[in-house]
Amino acid sequence: MHALVTGGAGLIGSHLVDALLARGYEVTVLDNLEPQTHPLGKPPWIPAKARFIQGDVRSLDDWKTALDGVHVIFHQAAFGGFTPEISYYLDANATGTALMLEAISRHRFPVQKIVAASSQAIYGEGTYECPQHGTQYPQPRSLSQFEAGRWEVECPLCGQAMLPLRIAEDKPYDGKTPYAISKFATERLVLNTGKQMEIPTVALRYSVTYGPRQSIYNPYTGVVSIFSTRILNGLPPVIYEDGQQTRDFTYVGDIVSANIFCMEHEECNWKPFNAGRGERITVKRLVGALLKMYNREDLEPECSGSQYRPGDARHMVPDPSRLESLGWSAVTVIEEGLGHYANWIAEQGGVEEYFSEAQKRLIELNVVRSRKAAL
């Protein structure tokens, strides 16, 4: 079986390449080696056994080259993070996916199945429970709420702070950011157009993924790397809001196993699935675990309760029960996964810190703001 892994030089894609080779797949990697993520060019972890193509998913010609002889596709290539590059999200993620399907159709490549990376971002603010009004799917918090420092999501009917719930796949789409819109377009294209083309497809909605090979150069995405490079340079991690916002941090090896499980099980065909642990972890807990991991508990995190990112979800923990009911589960607890990451980054030698300069740019562009009342 010949597998194409787009974004195969990146965090998830590269580990997926290793796992597929170990299972006996022939593997082709298509990656544009985005300079912001791979400033040194092709990373050393690309195996010699894999066919490597430096190409772009936005190029129909590159798709034609990459798809030659391929039976299945793991479509991981994407542009992510909190940046002001609005058009690039849509171009790389949505148009890139459309060109994949167009190339398959136009040139009649005999692709047998596609597993594509989607994201929890498509859910928007998520699912909450109001003590008085029950389950709610609220809109993102308003600027006035951020400015008032009322961080918790409030019931749209009575204004009470609500209890966050895990998010099931049937929660209506409500992503507002350019990244969320682009990832929803990706999964709709794959699931709907794939069905029209009679190609089985699966969309995996990833939780926040971390692990070895997460770029230590990109200051706009990869919170574990961003925090780690600051800590290792003796700088305090910068935490927005009050640090009590929660995410489901999932180790890369578990996301890789979800991809392979969905590829190799027909009962996953034509469906979207949440892929994650389903565990609610605060940003402060994540930072505390990293400070302990690096023996830098003397560093006090910078958490003034004044900085925030408009449009950022407060609590985002998808429910992986649907995929678990078919036999897959994430097995790596946060402390174990962070240990793997810490061991890897220690092997990289001295690492530089790029977040400080990026933060200045994000503030200038109002991507990050400070509460006027707190100034």
Buried (B, 14 or more C-beta within 10 A) or exposed (E): BBBBBBBBBBBBBBBBBBBBBEEEBBBBBBBBBBEBBBEEEEBEEBEEEBBBBEBBBBBEEBBBEBBBEBBBBBBBBBBBBBBEBEEBBBBBBBBBBBBBBBBBBEEEBEBEBBBBBBBBBBBBBBBBEBEEBEEBBBEBBEEEBBBEBBBBBBBBEEEEEBEBBBBBBEBEEBBBBBBBBBBBBBBBBBBEBBEEEEBBBBBBBBBBBBBBBBBBBBBBBBBBBBBBBBBBEEBBBBBBBBBBBBBBBBBBBBBBBBBBBBBEBEEBBBBBBBBBBBBBBBBBBBBBBBBEBBEBEEBEBBBEBBBBBBBBBBBBBBBBBBBBEBEBBBEBEBEEBBBBBBEBBEEEEEBEBBBEEBBEBBEEEEBBBEBEEEE
